[in-house]
Amino acid sequence: MTESGLLALRITKSARKDLVDLHPKFFKQVMTKILLLPENPRPQDYKQLKGYSGVYRVDSGEYRILYTISEDAIEVFRVGKRNDDEVYENL
């Protein structure tokens, strides 16, 4: 943890690419959720992915945010549509 008690936030290159491709309205909605993760890495609607230790998902509107939690950081590595299994490919 950092001095402020918050975890660092990392967004991988692939997640940044996913975010850049979003419509501005959805980008704002998803980024708001992502920016809240360091304060609360396990929000009410989070779930651990079955078969993946330390990998979580949280929904933001039509989109799903996949991330890991370590001792010092939250790492967002994929953002994709909830109704599209593509978000889970190549985990």
CORWOGI-V916577 format. One record per backbone hydrogen bond with DSSP energy under -0.5 kcal/mol. CO is the residue of the C=O (numbers start at 0). NH is the residue of the N-H. If there is no record, write none. Layout:
CO NH
CO NH
This chain:
1 4
5 1
7 9
7 73
9 75
11 15
12 16
13 17
14 18
15 19
16 20
18 21
22 25
22 26
23 27
24 28
25 29
26 30
27 31
28 32
29 33
30 34
31 35
32 35
32 36
33 36
35 38
35 39
37 6
39 42
42 45
46 56
48 51
51 54
53 68
54 48
55 66
56 46
57 64
59 62
61 81
62 59
63 65
63 79
64 57
65 76
65 77
66 55
67 74
71 7
72 69
73 9
73 75
74 67
74 76
75 11
77 65
79 63
80 83
82 84
83 86
84 87
85 88
87 90
